[in-house]
């Protein structure tokens, strides 16, 4: 009987037209959960772990075999004897249940009974057992048997003896109108006699967590885990083995490891999504993924509806209903990414962006899944089936490229700059991949705007820097967008420019010029993500040029090999460099490393490294630090790739016997020889000599602490001192590097970064200073950077703090979440008659703004005001913002130290508009030139 039940369960797992996945089995782990996850209202979760549980709600994490051994075979130790396996759609719940059934049958004397709850068809579980399951089971023994009351009694006796496992699959598929009804039905039907069995049920998150207190008592909850990388490979291998095309499966495995497919790799950690990817790749005759990411997700969406289409016949049969659902999902997806919570979508937001019936439909189908609740209010928080789908639907919501970039050159605070916000990058790429004809001109105009973007921060005519900080960012985004927007007219020009930034160029002086490190580093990274064929062509052309120096040839060959592993042009260039007499020792080691990376097992690598080791250790004079480091690295490299190679072994043995090498190099050589040696007596002798010589010595490694290591992060005085040091013309290179590194570590927020930009923008002739500001630009909104760059230039700064207040109030009014939750009260400190004790003035402002009066009368001291403030009850959270008034357009601090000392002790949400205020680290201060968005982010975190 179990085989018949398992066959039905296997068919329920069919997700693709081919159905190969029903014969694929990769065991999944589980996490035992104490209770539903709760998080703060605006807690941001990384896109990769929006479904993950935090440690405080986890009892234990089990690998598959440990779960069977420790949970299934053992008697329950707590009050709960039953098990609920929960997870998102396609997470492997049915597969796991079938595995549990087989394990019980093979390892116990108990009877496993599997029931697909979708098959109840209006019957109770007990009715189904006695009238359907029992009849089917008996017919397997004797085809004409009639189930008598005596046979039914014997089955009930098995339950009473606690020898039965009742395995119930798919609580969410019972056909009830709501999750609450589904759980209530199961609770009613698990009668006292049935609860004598051990029950294991499977259920989607949306149903199991629909109520704060689950009505089903006696169940421990286990959540399915995602596939690990090696499990993804195993699943693909099994799927394509069933398909009879293992080579194609290997190709898919390799493609998923490529940098440009990182997001797809993260998408397919779920068995259903991985099955859909396998089908997509299998059906492509060229063995390629769809041309664009948007095309891939469009195909996934179609396949998703085909999976279990019988549960939603009306939706699957109606394109109009699907279009309506997708439009609603696209609005919600965009609103979510545009909010501080990003991928955590409150129920109230979902219902606001979608109608109630569409929201319910999205949950029933599985597009939206309940992931946690808001701490304090218990409001449900949902997430898309995967964050990639949220980004895909968000891209469907955009029909005008100005949603991503609306540049207002002289006043960026009025513009839109989503192109510089990392959470929008994938949305932009998916939008560029949409193939609708009416979007092609929009997409071309957008690429033009990126390529020609001017950030207004500096004039750049240096040989090693030719654009502004954000101009580079915009251009790099255009390059990454080319593979998605196949019709881009400037594609060749863009890729050639990226190669130039990454590898350098021949100047008018016939000298090969390189760009600043962060520019060339980012350009080389971009080459991995831009249009592959064009990048390969541009790099091959560069390698064939006679003007290229050895360093550039190495970098170009390495980039080419990374983009196209095994590329013969790249291999030939690297072999030529290895054999060149003009390449220094350290570069030779780097080239060997690169060649091994792009062409594993190339015999030139070991030969070059062995020769390098022998050359360096044979020198009579003490090695220079760079040579010593090269020797150590070369020895370590041989240990990784030289197994059994006699030349490698001989070089290492010779190195161990040399008197002119450091102890750490000798240790590296010994470890390498231990890895690659073959038991040769010479190897063993060399190792024994090393052990005798050094076994009695103690080595203590000293770490040189940077002189500025003890600086408190965010210290204004430290930042000012470091900036002043970096401005100096007389500082040596090492000190400058150390100061820049220390400065990068202690910058905490955009206010600090603004100070650094203003202080160093005129000292960018030093590479370290340029690097510091580059990092600031990578972490700051463009309007904030722009204002910091032009700080103090009255002709450029167009907004003072009064404009900031007006813009802030407007932004709050336009933000649904903030407008519903906070009451902003701005207080003009220039009106304080008694600056040291403005208690009555502040109280008056609060009452005029709608706060209740104090029962004890007007507070006369700041201490009395503090009592009133901390007992204040209001419908919305009151936020106090102090500003210096209309007479102080510069925002210079007019606050007395007595007032600052008193207000710093107030709890709650309070901030000041001012230049930085030293010695009051607990006060939240915004400069007049900071962006509205930064204040909004602080408000969201604080409220």
ABEGO torsion letter per residue (X at the ends): XAAAAAAAAAAAABABAAGAAAABBBBBBBBBBABBBBBBAABBBBAAAAABBBAAABABBBBAAAAAAAAAABBBABABABBBBBEBBGAGAAAAAAAAAAAAAAABABBBBBBBAAAAGGBBAAAAAAAAAAAAAAAAABAABBBBAAAAAAAAAAAAAGABBBBBBGAAAAGBABAAAAAAAAAAABBAAAAABBBBBBBBAAAAAABABBABBGBBBBBBBBBBAAAAAAAAAAAAAAAGBAAAAAAAAAAAABAAAAAAAAAAABAAAAAAAAAAAAABAAGBBBABAAAAAAAAAAAAAABGAAABAAAAABAAAAAAAAAAAAAAAAAAAABAAGABBBAAAAAAABBAAAAAAAAAAGABBBABBBBGAGBBBBBBABAAAAAAAAAAABABAAAABBBBAABAAABBBAAABAAAAAAAAAAAABABAAAAAAAAAAAAAAAABBAGBEBBABAABABBAAAAAAAAAAAAAAAABAABAAAAAAAAAAAAAAAEBBBAAGBBBBBBAAAAAAAAAAAAABBAAAAAAAAAAAAABAABBAAAAAAAAAAAAAABBGBAAAAAAAAAAAABAABBAAAAAAAAAAAAAABBGBAAAAAAAAAAAAAAAABABBBBAAAAAAAAAAAAAAAAAABGBAAAAAAAAAAAABAABBAAAAAAAAAAAAAABAGBAAAAAAAAAAAAAAAABBBBBBBBBBAAAABBBGBAAAAAAAAAAAABAABBAAAAAAAAAAAAAABABAAAAAAAAAAAAAAAABAAAAAAAAAAAAABBAAAAAAAAABGBAAABABBAAAAAAAAAAAAAABAAAAAABBBBBBBAAABABAABAAAAAAAAAAAAGBBBBAAEBBABAAAAAAAAAABBBABBBBBBBBAEAABAAGBBABBAAAAAAAAABBEBBBBBBBBBBGBAABBBBBAABBAAAAAAAAAAAX
